[in-house]
């Protein structure tokens, strides 16, 4: 009887270790990878989406990230939060794809994006619309500011953690966050999004 | 202005509550990973995050070896073309050019991709120092501070460009960052007493540190989550007065809102 994918992932049920002791204890590299995957796939999935990966490519990028993880898992020393390491990998995978496979796709999606109506903003707005609206605003940020915004505002990481993930210093992180917020607020005004709804 | 900021806060709140990927998608992706591990298309050839890996050391070593080899070859060639009579080329300049070219020639993404260089971002230190009164040390921040955050095993950069020497100040920043991490760790474990003890330690050891704002924000959160809301709100008000433009403000303002007061 073949195991389902979920059974194969659940190598160590009942624990949520990130890259904690349980994950490191597995001698089988695939079991370790499964541990890291199970605990962090949600984080990687939402991070790549928030970093601007086209919807149609999110799952491929997540796979790429974990394949890089599989190759480099032995090098992870566990001194930092595994999420900062995963995010750094995701950023690099993202840049690689941008330079190669997505050029054409992004142009097409950008065109469709411009033509698509803005989701209506209101008190009763659905989460999906709110998310789409925020992603639309985030598209106006450069990668660095977007990454800081995603990690600090949406993931709740601290400036030192973000600085570590992005290999910069906390002051730069603060500067980027402030610039990102300013830019996003200005974009919201420019797009005519108000409490009463999209213009 | 205020309205657009409020909107932003609402969108952020919505997005924070975004659902996890569906179980079917999680399974589908894992199946894809397994398939590719077994001989499918390889992932992009990227470096796996210098802060926590030793992988960069191999790259750095290769760069150095390559730089030395090419520098030697270029030097020997130039000397041969000149008939061996002239002065050999300036050895200290060649590795710079070669090292830079070497990083361009990496197959996919350089481990330094996306890393700030000093002065790259406007006001990355100076502007902040003007806006946020977090002490005189902030003005002095440089990328050497970042280096101090990295594990000891991280290799030094192969750049030949002179870098400012590591100072005791960068050590201090590393200590400060580590202490703050411990505060966050204690809060994550819901060990509020330990968090507040560490906050007091931070206040004592780094009265004008670079992460004073972080410490004061996290102190408010710790006080509120321990039920000391009156003290928490007082600290929050003081925080707002000292850092009116802080990015932590919304977090600090609402820290005590969902807590049952116990004082």
Contacts between the chains, C-beta under 8 A, distances in Angstrom:
chain1	res1	chain2	res2	distance
A	4	B	27	7.0
A	5	B	26	7.9
A	5	B	27	3.8
A	5	B	28	7.5
A	5	B	30	4.7
A	5	B	31	4.8
A	5	B	34	7.6
A	6	B	23	6.9
A	6	B	26	7.4
A	6	B	27	5.4
A	6	B	30	7.9
A	8	B	30	6.9
A	8	B	34	7.1
A	9	B	26	7.4
A	9	B	27	7.7
A	9	B	30	5.3
A	30	B	37	7.1
A	33	B	33	7.8
A	34	B	30	7.6
A	37	B	30	6.2
A	37	B	33	7.1
A	41	B	21	6.8
A	41	B	26	5.6
A	41	B	29	6.8
A	41	B	30	7.8
A	42	B	20	4.3
A	42	B	21	6.2
A	45	B	20	7.6
A	45	B	21	4.5
A	45	B	25	7.6
A	45	B	29	7.9
A	46	B	18	6.0
A	46	B	20	7.8
A	46	B	21	7.8
A	50	B	15	7.6
A	59	B	25	6.5
A	59	B	28	6.7
A	59	B	29	5.3
A	59	B	32	7.3
A	60	B	32	7.9
A	62	B	29	5.2
A	63	B	29	5.5
A	63	B	32	4.7
A	63	B	33	5.2
A	63	B	36	6.7
A	63	B	43	7.7
A	64	B	43	4.4
A	64	B	44	5.9
A	65	B	43	7.8
A	66	B	29	7.7
A	66	B	33	5.2
A	67	B	33	6.2
A	67	B	36	5.8
A	67	B	37	7.0
A	67	B	42	7.0
A	67	B	43	3.5
A	68	B	43	4.9
A	68	B	44	7.3
A	68	B	46	5.8
A	68	B	48	5.7
A	69	B	48	7.2
A	70	B	33	7.5
A	70	B	37	6.1
A	71	B	43	7.2
A	71	B	48	7.4
A	72	B	48	3.6
A	72	B	49	7.8
A	72	B	53	6.0
A	72	B	55	5.8
A	75	B	48	6.4
A	75	B	52	8.0
A	75	B	53	3.9
A	75	B	54	4.9
A	75	B	55	4.7
A	76	B	48	7.7
A	76	B	49	7.9
A	76	B	52	5.5
A	76	B	53	5.9
A	77	B	52	5.7
A	77	B	53	7.1
A	77	B	54	7.0
A	77	B	151	6.3
A	77	B	153	7.0
A	78	B	52	7.5
A	79	B	52	5.9
A	79	B	151	4.9
A	80	B	51	5.8
A	80	B	52	4.7
A	80	B	151	7.9
A	84	B	49	7.5
A	84	B	51	6.8
A	84	B	52	7.2
A	85	B	48	7.2
A	85	B	49	4.3
A	85	B	51	7.1
A	85	B	52	4.6
A	85	B	53	7.3
A	86	B	49	7.7
A	88	B	48	7.6
A	88	B	49	3.6
A	88	B	50	7.5
A	88	B	51	6.9
A	89	B	46	6.6
A	89	B	48	5.4
A	89	B	49	5.4
A	91	B	114	6.3
A	92	B	44	7.7
A	92	B	46	3.9
A	92	B	47	6.4
A	92	B	49	7.9
A	92	B	108	7.7
A	92	B	109	4.6
A	92	B	113	6.5
A	92	B	114	7.9
A	93	B	43	7.2
A	93	B	44	5.5
A	93	B	46	5.8
A	95	B	109	5.8
A	95	B	113	6.3
A	95	B	114	7.4
A	96	B	44	4.1
A	96	B	45	7.9
A	96	B	46	5.8
A	96	B	108	5.3
A	96	B	109	5.5
A	97	B	44	7.1
A	121	B	7	6.6
A	125	B	14	7.5
A	127	B	14	5.2
A	127	B	17	6.6
A	127	B	18	6.7
A	127	B	19	7.7
A	130	B	10	7.2
A	130	B	11	5.3
A	130	B	14	3.4
A	130	B	15	6.7
A	131	B	14	6.5
A	131	B	15	5.5
A	131	B	18	5.9
A	133	B	11	5.9
A	134	B	11	4.2
A	134	B	12	7.2
A	134	B	14	7.3
A	134	B	15	5.2
A	137	B	8	7.8
A	137	B	11	7.4
A	143	B	114	7.1
A	144	B	114	6.7
A	144	B	116	7.8
A	144	B	121	7.7
A	152	B	247	7.3
A	153	B	12	5.4
A	154	B	12	6.6
A	154	B	15	5.6
A	154	B	16	5.9
A	156	B	16	7.7
A	158	B	180	6.8
A	158	B	181	7.7
A	158	B	184	5.6
A	158	B	214	6.3
A	158	B	218	8.0
A	159	B	211	7.2
A	159	B	214	6.0
A	160	B	149	7.1
A	160	B	177	4.5
A	160	B	180	5.7
A	160	B	181	6.2
A	160	B	211	7.0
A	160	B	214	7.5
A	161	B	181	7.5
A	161	B	184	7.8
A	163	B	146	6.6
A	163	B	149	6.7
A	163	B	177	7.9
A	164	B	51	5.2
A	164	B	149	5.7
A	164	B	150	7.9
A	165	B	49	8.0
A	165	B	51	7.4
A	166	B	114	6.8
A	167	B	50	6.4
A	167	B	51	6.3
A	167	B	114	7.2
A	167	B	115	4.7
A	167	B	116	7.9
A	167	B	146	6.4
A	168	B	115	6.8
A	168	B	116	4.6
A	168	B	143	7.8
A	168	B	146	5.9
A	169	B	116	7.8
A	169	B	124	7.9
A	169	B	125	7.8
A	169	B	141	5.5
A	169	B	142	7.7
A	169	B	143	6.7
A	169	B	145	4.8
A	169	B	146	4.7
A	169	B	149	8.0
A	170	B	177	7.4
A	170	B	210	6.5
A	170	B	211	6.5
A	170	B	214	7.8
A	171	B	124	6.1
A	171	B	125	4.9
A	171	B	128	5.0
A	171	B	129	7.9
A	171	B	138	6.2
A	171	B	141	4.9
A	171	B	210	6.8
A	172	B	116	5.5
A	172	B	121	5.9
A	172	B	124	4.4
A	172	B	125	7.5
A	174	B	128	5.7
A	174	B	132	7.2
A	174	B	247	6.6
A	175	B	121	6.1
A	175	B	123	5.8
A	175	B	124	5.2
A	175	B	125	8.0
A	175	B	127	6.4
A	175	B	128	5.3
A	176	B	121	7.0
A	177	B	247	4.9
A	178	B	131	8.0
A	178	B	245	7.4
A	178	B	247	6.0
A	181	B	5	7.7
A	181	B	8	6.9
A	181	B	247	6.7
A	184	B	8	5.5
A	185	B	1	6.8
A	185	B	4	4.3
A	185	B	5	5.2
A	185	B	8	5.7
A	186	B	4	7.5
A	188	B	4	4.2
A	188	B	7	5.4
A	188	B	8	6.4
A	189	B	1	7.6
A	189	B	4	4.9
A	193	B	4	7.5
A	193	B	7	6.1
A	194	B	3	6.1
A	194	B	4	8.0
A	194	B	7	7.4
A	195	B	3	6.2
A	195	B	6	7.5
A	195	B	7	6.8
